[in-house]
C-alpha cells in the first residue's frame, strides 16, 4: 500500500494549526495564533511545515480540512486554501466537522459516555454539539447549535454520564460552566488541532467516494458581521 501522506488544516479557532502525517504517526504539527491577516500568512506557514518535514506538496496523497463551526474568516480562508491545493495537486480533499474531529480524538481517552465540544459564539453564547461514545464508536446525538451558558447547563442535565466538556468554548467559560453544571462531571480542555484531522483521515482512509470540491463548504452557524449588517440570514 502506498504510504498516505496527509496535510491537515485547522483554522476554526483563535489558533490555527497545520499537520503532516502518515501511517502510523503524525510527523509534524505547527500551531499559530491567528489574526485578521490569516490569508496573508497561511501559505507561508504551510510551506514552512513542508520544509521542516523535508518533503513537498507533490508528496501529498490527501488533504483534510476542518469545516467548523468556528470563526467565520478563519473557516473561509482554511477551506478555500485546502480546495486550491487539492485542485492544483489533483488529490482528494476531505472535510471534517471540527466537533467530530475533536470528539473522535477524545473517544479513546473518554471510553464510554458523552462528549460535548464547545466553540465560542457571539457575546456570551457557545456553539455546542453532543456526541455519545459507545464501544469505541462516536455518534452525534444532536445537531450543532448556539446556546446561552444557562440553557446549555440545563440541557446537559439530561445527558448520560460521564459528560466530557472540551473545546475553546469550554476554556473561555470554564468557571460559569462549573457553577452551572454538577461538579462530578468530567471536563477536558482539549481543542481541535490539525493533527486530529490527520488522525481522522488515517483512520477512515480516502479510498472511498468523496464529495466534489464544490460540495465541501464551511459549517457556519452564525452570519458574518457584513451579512448581519445587510440582513442576510445564514442557514448553513
Secondary structure, DSSP 8 states (H G I E B T S, - for coil): -----EEEEE-SSSEEEEEEE-SSSEEEEEEEE--TTHHHHHHHHHHHHHHHHT--GGG-SEEEEE--SS-HHHHHHHHHHHHHHHHHHT-EEEEE-HHHHHHHHHHHHH-SEEEEEEEE-STTEEEEEEEEEETTEEEE-S--EEEEHHHHHHHHTTS-SSEEEESHHHHHTHHHHHHHS-TTSEE------HHHHHHHHHHH-S-S----GGG-----SS--HHHHHHT-----
